[in-house]
Amino acid sequence: MKKKIVLSLFISSVLVAQSVELEPLSIVSTAIKTDELKSTDAVEIYTAEDIQKAHVQNIYEFLNQQTSVTAMPSYGNSYSQKIDFRGYGMDNGYQNILITVDGRKINNVDMVPQLLLGISPASIERLEIIKSSGIVKGGDGANAGAINIITKKSNAKEITVYGGTHGTADGSFYLGHSEEKFSINASGEAQRGDGSRYINNNGDKDESSMRTASLNVAYNPLEELELRVGASFARTDITYASFLTLDEYNNDPKVAGATNWGAANQKYDTDALNLGFSYHFSDKLSLNIDGAKEKKRSIYNSGSPTDYDYDSLNSSLNYIDNLFSFIFGYDLFDGNLLNTNNDLTKTSNALYFLNELYLGKSTVKLGARYEDISFKSKTGENQDDTLYGVELGYNYALDREKSLFANYSHAYQSSSLDRLFDWSTGAFTGYVKPSESDNFTVGFNYFLPTNKLKISLYYISLKDEIYYYSDPTWTNSRNTNIDESYKYGLDIYDKWLINEDLSVVLNYNYVQAVIDKEVENGEDYSGNDLPGVSNHNIKATLGYSLNRSTIFSLTQTYRSSAYALNDFNNNFTQKQDAYKSTDISISYTKESLELFAKINNLFNQKNGLWVEDNAIYPMNFCTTAIAGFKLKI
């Protein structure tokens, strides 16, 4: 059996002053808020300050440069990127990650990746990555874990403006105000770019534009009652070039290419409305109910639109005490996909409970979820799945600085609508089993005022991992399941304040992803590596405070080569090239004004996404730069 080792190393800078000390952060996005030192899960937590100092153009860039998550444009579409962690692969990893924004799931009912571009970095208060956990609270799609984004609710007021190469221009704002019984916040962003690749021989490029905004209001008519309402929208328009042959890619990644299908234009719009309330029966017992309605529309090349209509309801009864905390919840989701050929729905109903016990130095977590998921088409054909999720966890505090933890979770990922139904006719194409995983993790935490260390080991056993079998003749190509597969690895996170001027953060991941048993159309994949998973991922940033006002950082990102996305036989002539990028940034802060500049891919290194031989989508293949300012009002 082949063996593949995946290594990820991440060093990231923070502003260090002599008085700054590291403290355990609270995990606020899970069902029960927990101090990270006492958590039974392996977690990464990034604050608004971390995101601000990175000076990223979008949240994908932050994930790719500053966290253990890998993000790559989806077949050239940089606005809708694929993401992965824990070795599920760049092709399908995003479908195994549950993503929420203020508790609202943004995963799609089809195979379109989550639209993180619609979330302005300026609006984010915290970003939490919960690995191999989150199935009980979040449900379907949490095989690898969850990424939870919490937006700002503060009184801050700021605007950011920057411009850069390839006609890049961006402006964003955040405005917040709160009183004793009332709070309101608004954020927005507009961005455009002329593009970096040609899409034809006329000199046209892969230009893009995006606009997004959100508004949230909370009102407390009674001390026990909070009413809240929110609305958001995103408008994206992107033209992206198609793949290149290896010769074209090596000669000039900017070219349109002569042998492929040409460029695509997509307009992708979203509108969401949220309503909810919380009622506190006492200091310990509360009821929370939140509903959301989201409409999306996607149009390719000015053709017929695909419309999405999502309705969701999340309710929970929460009891929080010093001895134990208990959550009991009910979730409802109804998603409709409508276009010229299809009228498809995916619905789910779920019940869950989650309990934590606090026994001296020990924290014990126990939770379970029952979820019924059904898929239907206009022709009356359907698929129904009944799934169960479980989370068990234990944390033991050795002292105020050190803790040990262990957890187990049984998670699942159901099929997408476009895996079950023919896109052109709406006909049911065959049953695709839901993927189920058993996740085992043990870990160690060690927190000092100048150093925060987290280490965890994990093993994941999967049944029926979902994938697309690509028949070389196309005759038998279909969506199906890998019978058995497994992954295991090591995570190390270390945030170190070396002195008052220098700091580093280390995030190291080792993972191996193996197809244990799978035979499809006479091809035996058993023992092969899962394609699209790099051996080594390294992200290293050195940050240095030149003085109290000026910060400089140098980042090196490296991912080793991998098998191309369709190479389940591990025998293609061409492999995914190693990804390399060196980035530098500098910022100067004077009172309420910050000036900043950033250069990505300083040494103009070529990068691309390999789907198969001579099917390469260039990405981050040339040097780019931005410069701008942030003003706090």
ZAMARGU-4260 file (C-alpha; in steps of 0.2 Angstrom, whole numbers, plus 5000, padded with zeros to 4 digits):
<rodrens>
0) 5000/5000/5000 | 5007/5017/4995 | 5011/5029/5009 | 5009/5048/5007 | 5014/5061/5020
5) 5006/5078/5021 | 5015/5092/5030 | 5008/5109/5033 | 5019/5122/5042 | 5012/5140/5045
10) 5020/5154/5053 | 5010/5171/5055 | 5014/5188/5062 | 5005/5197/5075 | 5009/5215/5082
15) 5019/5213/5098 | 5020/5226/5111 | 5030/5223/5127 | 5013/5223/5137 | 5005/5210/5126
20) 5002/5193/5133 | 4993/5178/5125 | 4977/5172/5134 | 4965/5158/5130 | 4952/5163/5119
25) 4933/5158/5120 | 4926/5147/5106 | 4910/5157/5103 | 4903/5149/5087 | 4899/5131/5094
30) 4883/5127/5103 | 4891/5129/5120 | 4904/5143/5122 | 4921/5135/5128 | 4938/5142/5133
35) 4950/5135/5120 | 4961/5128/5134 | 4947/5117/5140 | 4940/5113/5123 | 4938/5094/5119
40) 4941/5099/5100 | 4956/5104/5089 | 4952/5122/5085 | 4960/5137/5076 | 4954/5155/5081
45) 4957/5171/5072 | 4951/5188/5077 | 4947/5204/5068 | 4964/5210/5072 | 4972/5195/5064
50) 4962/5198/5048 | 4965/5216/5048 | 4984/5214/5049 | 4984/5202/5035 | 4977/5215/5023
55) 4969/5202/5012 | 4958/5206/4997 | 4945/5192/5002 | 4943/5179/5015 | 4949/5165/5003
60) 4966/5174/5003 | 4966/5175/5022 | 4962/5156/5023 | 4976/5152/5011 | 4989/5162/5018
65) 4986/5163/5037 | 4977/5146/5041 | 4979/5128/5039 | 4965/5128/5026 | 4969/5127/5007
70) 4959/5137/4995 | 4961/5136/4976 | 4950/5144/4962 | 4936/5133/4956 | 4942/5129/4938
75) 4948/5147/4936 | 4934/5155/4946 | 4943/5165/4959 | 4926/5171/4966 | 4920/5154/4971
80) 4935/5144/4977 | 4937/5126/4983 | 4944/5124/5000 | 4950/5109/5010 | 4958/5103/5026
85) 4961/5086/5034 | 4965/5078/5017 | 4948/5077/5008 | 4956/5084/4992 | 4954/5100/4982
90) 4940/5093/4971 | 4927/5088/4985 | 4935/5095/5001 | 4923/5110/5002 | 4908/5098/5002
95) 4915/5090/5018 | 4917/5107/5027 | 4902/5115/5035 | 4903/5134/5034 | 4892/5146/5044
100) 4890/5165/5045 | 4882/5170/5062 | 4875/5153/5063 | 4867/5152/5046 | 4874/5138/5034
105) 4880/5144/5017 | 4883/5127/5010 | 4874/5124/4993 | 4862/5111/4988 | 4872/5108/4972
110) 4891/5106/4969 | 4894/5125/4969 | 4906/5130/4982 | 4902/5141/4997 | 4902/5159/4992
115) 4914/5166/5005 | 4918/5181/4993 | 4901/5189/4999 | 4908/5191/5016 | 4919/5207/5018
120) 4934/5204/5028 | 4930/5221/5036 | 4914/5214/5044 | 4922/5199/5052 | 4925/5198/5071
125) 4931/5180/5073 | 4934/5166/5062 | 4934/5148/5070 | 4940/5132/5062 | 4933/5117/5071
130) 4942/5101/5065 | 4933/5084/5064 | 4919/5091/5074 | 4903/5102/5072 | 4891/5088/5066
135) 4879/5089/5081 | 4876/5107/5080 | 4879/5110/5061 | 4873/5094/5053 | 4875/5088/5035
140) 4893/5091/5028 | 4904/5092/5043 | 4915/5076/5039 | 4931/5087/5040 | 4924/5099/5052
145) 4917/5117/5052 | 4922/5135/5048 | 4912/5147/5058 | 4912/5166/5054 | 4905/5178/5067
150) 4903/5196/5061 | 4906/5212/5071 | 4893/5219/5083 | 4905/5233/5090 | 4904/5252/5090
155) 4918/5253/5078 | 4918/5264/5063 | 4930/5262/5049 | 4933/5263/5030 | 4946/5255/5020
160) 4952/5259/5002 | 4965/5252/4991 | 4971/5250/4973 | 4983/5238/4964 | 4989/5230/4949
165) 4978/5223/4935 | 4966/5237/4938 | 4961/5231/4956 | 4951/5244/4966 | 4942/5241/4983
170) 4932/5250/4996 | 4924/5244/5011 | 4916/5250/5027 | 4910/5245/5044 | 4898/5256/5055
175) 4892/5250/5072 | 4882/5259/5086 | 4875/5252/5102 | 4865/5258/5116 | 4857/5250/5132
180) 4842/5242/5122 | 4847/5244/5104 | 4861/5241/5092 | 4864/5242/5074 | 4879/5238/5062
185) 4881/5239/5044 | 4896/5234/5032 | 4899/5234/5014 | 4912/5232/5001 | 4914/5235/4982
190) 4929/5228/4972 | 4934/5227/4954 | 4948/5221/4943 | 4953/5221/4925 | 4960/5203/4926
195) 4977/5194/4924 | 4973/5182/4910 | 4968/5184/4892 | 4951/5175/4887 | 4953/5177/4868
200) 4965/5184/4854 | 4956/5201/4854 | 4965/5206/4871 | 4950/5204/4882 | 4954/5199/4900
205) 4946/5189/4914 | 4939/5205/4922 | 4928/5204/4938 | 4918/5214/4950 | 4909/5212/4967
210) 4898/5221/4978 | 4892/5216/4995 | 4883/5224/5010 | 4874/5219/5026 | 4864/5227/5040
215) 4860/5220/5057 | 4848/5227/5070 | 4845/5220/5088 | 4832/5227/5100 | 4829/5223/5119
220) 4811/5228/5123 | 4812/5219/5139 | 4828/5214/5149 | 4824/5195/5146 | 4820/5197/5127
225) 4831/5201/5112 | 4824/5204/5095 | 4835/5204/5079 | 4834/5206/5061 | 4847/5206/5047
230) 4849/5207/5028 | 4863/5205/5016 | 4867/5204/4998 | 4881/5200/4986 | 4883/5204/4968
235) 4897/5196/4958 | 4902/5196/4940 | 4917/5187/4934 | 4924/5181/4918 | 4937/5167/4919
240) 4948/5159/4906 | 4948/5141/4903 | 4962/5128/4905 | 4979/5127/4896 | 4990/5113/4890
245) 5007/5111/4898 | 5016/5119/4884 | 5005/5134/4885 | 5006/5135/4904 | 5025/5134/4903
250) 5027/5147/4889 | 5015/5160/4896 | 5001/5157/4909 | 4992/5173/4903 | 4987/5167/4886
255) 4969/5161/4882 | 4975/5144/4875 | 4971/5137/4858 | 4964/5120/4862 | 4950/5123/4875
260) 4932/5129/4876 | 4936/5147/4879 | 4931/5159/4893 | 4915/5158/4904 | 4906/5173/4912
265) 4896/5170/4928 | 4884/5182/4937 | 4880/5176/4954 | 4869/5185/4966 | 4863/5182/4983
270) 4850/5190/4995 | 4847/5184/5013 | 4835/5189/5026 | 4837/5184/5045 | 4825/5185/5059
275) 4827/5179/5076 | 4824/5181/5095 | 4831/5175/5112 | 4821/5174/5128 | 4830/5172/5144
280) 4819/5163/5157 | 4833/5165/5170 | 4852/5168/5170 | 4854/5150/5165 | 4839/5145/5154
285) 4836/5153/5137 | 4827/5150/5121 | 4834/5155/5104 | 4825/5154/5087 | 4832/5160/5071
290) 4825/5159/5053 | 4833/5164/5037 | 4827/5165/5019 | 4840/5166/5005 | 4838/5168/4986
295) 4852/5165/4974 | 4853/5167/4955 | 4867/5160/4944 | 4869/5164/4925 | 4882/5158/4914
300) 4886/5167/4898 | 4870/5177/4898 | 4860/5160/4896 | 4845/5154/4906 | 4847/5157/4925
305) 4847/5144/4939 | 4838/5150/4954 | 4840/5144/4972 | 4827/5147/4986 | 4833/5142/5004
310) 4822/5142/5019 | 4829/5137/5036 | 4824/5137/5054 | 4836/5134/5069 | 4829/5133/5087
315) 4837/5128/5103 | 4834/5128/5122 | 4850/5131/5131 | 4854/5128/5149 | 4871/5135/5155
320) 4878/5132/5173 | 4894/5130/5181 | 4892/5111/5183 | 4885/5107/5166 | 4878/5115/5150
325) 4864/5107/5140 | 4858/5111/5122 | 4842/5104/5114 | 4839/5109/5096 | 4828/5107/5081
330) 4834/5112/5063 | 4823/5113/5047 | 4830/5117/5030 | 4821/5117/5013 | 4831/5121/4997
335) 4824/5122/4980 | 4834/5123/4963 | 4825/5129/4948 | 4831/5131/4930 | 4825/5127/4913
340) 4827/5108/4914 | 4826/5105/4933 | 4814/5108/4948 | 4823/5100/4962 | 4822/5101/4981
345) 4833/5095/4996 | 4824/5096/5013 | 4830/5091/5030 | 4823/5089/5048 | 4835/5087/5062
350) 4835/5085/5081 | 4850/5086/5092 | 4856/5088/5110 | 4874/5093/5116 | 4879/5091/5134
355) 4895/5097/5143 | 4899/5092/5161 | 4912/5101/5171 | 4920/5090/5185 | 4934/5099/5193
360) 4948/5098/5181 | 4938/5088/5168 | 4927/5093/5154 | 4916/5080/5146 | 4906/5082/5130
365) 4892/5071/5124 | 4880/5075/5109 | 4870/5067/5096 | 4860/5072/5080 | 4846/5064/5070
370) 4844/5071/5053 | 4831/5065/5039 | 4836/5071/5022 | 4826/5069/5006 | 4829/5074/4988
375) 4815/5076/4975 | 4813/5080/4957 | 4798/5087/4947 | 4797/5069/4939 | 4793/5062/4956
380) 4809/5052/4958 | 4818/5054/4975 | 4831/5048/4987 | 4829/5048/5006 | 4843/5046/5019
385) 4841/5045/5038 | 4858/5049/5046 | 4865/5050/5064 | 4879/5061/5071 | 4888/5059/5087
390) 4901/5069/5097 | 4911/5063/5112 | 4925/5073/5120 | 4935/5074/5136 | 4947/5088/5142
395) 4958/5086/5157 | 4967/5102/5164 | 4984/5097/5170 | 4985/5115/5178 | 4981/5133/5173
400) 4993/5131/5158 | 4992/5114/5151 | 4978/5102/5146 | 4975/5085/5137 | 4960/5081/5126
405) 4952/5067/5116 | 4937/5066/5105 | 4927/5055/5094 | 4914/5060/5081 | 4903/5051/5069
410) 4899/5063/5054 | 4891/5062/5037 | 4889/5071/5021 | 4874/5068/5010 | 4874/5069/4991
415) 4872/5085/4981 | 4856/5087/4970 | 4867/5088/4954 | 4875/5071/4958 | 4858/5063/4959
420) 4848/5071/4944 | 4853/5074/4926 | 4856/5092/4923 | 4848/5093/4906 | 4833/5082/4909
425) 4830/5082/4928 | 4829/5063/4927 | 4836/5053/4942 | 4853/5046/4938 | 4855/5033/4952
430) 4857/5032/4971 | 4873/5040/4978 | 4876/5034/4996 | 4879/5047/5009 | 4897/5048/5015
435) 4900/5043/5034 | 4916/5046/5044 | 4922/5040/5061 | 4935/5053/5068 | 4947/5050/5082
440) 4958/5064/5089 | 4969/5066/5104 | 4978/5082/5109 | 4988/5093/5121 | 4987/5112/5125
445) 5001/5122/5133 | 4997/5141/5135 | 5010/5153/5142 | 5010/5172/5142 | 5022/5172/5127
450) 5018/5156/5119 | 5002/5146/5114 | 5005/5128/5109 | 4992/5115/5102 | 4996/5098/5097
455) 4984/5085/5090 | 4984/5068/5082 | 4969/5061/5072 | 4963/5046/5062 | 4948/5046/5051
460) 4939/5031/5044 | 4927/5034/5030 | 4914/5023/5021 | 4906/5029/5004 | 4917/5044/5002
465) 4908/5053/4987 | 4917/5056/4971 | 4915/5058/4952 | 4921/5043/4942 | 4928/5050/4926
470) 4928/5036/4912 | 4942/5040/4899 | 4928/5036/4886 | 4915/5045/4895 | 4903/5031/4893
475) 4902/5025/4911 | 4906/5042/4920 | 4895/5044/4935 | 4894/5050/4953 | 4897/5036/4965
480) 4906/5031/4981 | 4923/5025/4987 | 4919/5010/4997 | 4932/5012/5010 | 4946/5026/5014
485) 4955/5033/5028 | 4966/5048/5033 | 4977/5051/5048 | 4989/5065/5053 | 4996/5077/5065
490) 4992/5096/5069 | 5004/5107/5078 | 4999/5126/5082 | 5011/5137/5091 | 5010/5156/5093
495) 5026/5163/5100 | 5029/5181/5105 | 5048/5180/5104 | 5051/5198/5110 | 5043/5215/5110
500) 5047/5217/5091 | 5046/5199/5084 | 5033/5185/5084 | 5028/5169/5075 | 5014/5157/5074
505) 5016/5139/5069 | 5003/5128/5061 | 5009/5112/5056 | 4998/5098/5048 | 5003/5080/5043
510) 4990/5070/5034 | 4989/5054/5024 | 4974/5051/5013 | 4972/5034/5006 | 4959/5024/4996
515) 4957/5008/5005 | 4945/4999/4994 | 4937/5004/4978 | 4934/4996/4961 | 4925/5005/4947
520) 4922/4999/4929 | 4936/4987/4931 | 4948/4999/4938 | 4955/4995/4955 | 4960/5010/4965
525) 4963/5001/4981 | 4979/5007/4990 | 4980/5023/4979 | 4982/5040/4986 | 4967/5052/4985
530) 4971/5064/4971 | 4972/5083/4975 | 4980/5081/4992 | 4997/5088/4993 | 5011/5080/5003
535) 5017/5096/5011 | 5009/5112/5015 | 5020/5126/5022 | 5014/5144/5026 | 5027/5154/5035
540) 5026/5173/5039 | 5039/5182/5049 | 5033/5198/5057 | 5043/5212/5064 | 5039/5229/5072
545) 5051/5241/5065 | 5044/5254/5078 | 5028/5256/5087 | 5020/5262/5072 | 5027/5251/5058
550) 5025/5233/5055 | 5034/5222/5042 | 5029/5204/5037 | 5037/5192/5025 | 5026/5176/5020
555) 5032/5161/5011 | 5018/5148/5006 | 5023/5131/4999 | 5012/5116/4994 | 5021/5101/4987
560) 5015/5092/4971 | 5000/5081/4971 | 4991/5069/4959 | 4979/5079/4947 | 4961/5080/4953
565) 4955/5066/4941 | 4970/5054/4943 | 4962/5041/4954 | 4974/5028/4946 | 4989/5038/4951
570) 4996/5036/4934 | 4994/5052/4924 | 5009/5059/4915 | 5007/5076/4923 | 5005/5079/4942
575) 4999/5095/4951 | 5015/5106/4952 | 5021/5112/4969 | 5013/5129/4974 | 5025/5143/4979
580) 5022/5161/4983 | 5032/5174/4993 | 5022/5189/5000 | 5028/5204/5009 | 5018/5218/5018
585) 5021/5234/5027 | 5009/5245/5037 | 5011/5262/5046 | 4998/5267/5059 | 4997/5285/5066
590) 4982/5288/5078 | 4966/5283/5068 | 4975/5281/5051 | 4984/5266/5044 | 4993/5266/5028
595) 4998/5249/5020 | 5005/5240/5005 | 5007/5222/5000 | 5015/5212/4987 | 5009/5195/4983
600) 5020/5182/4973 | 5036/5193/4974 | 5046/5182/4963 | 5033/5179/4950 | 5032/5160/4952
605) 5019/5151/4941 | 5005/5141/4950 | 4991/5131/4943 | 4977/5118/4947 | 4980/5102/4937
610) 4964/5093/4933 | 4972/5080/4921 | 4985/5080/4908 | 4986/5096/4898 | 4971/5103/4908
615) 4979/5116/4919 | 4970/5132/4927 | 4983/5145/4931 | 4982/5154/4947 | 4992/5167/4957
620) 5005/5165/4943 | 5012/5183/4943 | 5017/5197/4955 | 5003/5208/4961 | 5002/5222/4973
625) 4990/5233/4982 | 4992/5249/4993 | 4979/5259/5003 | 4973/5266/5019 | 4961/5262/5034
630) 4953/5276/5043 | 4945/5273/5060 | 4932/5286/5063
</rodrens>
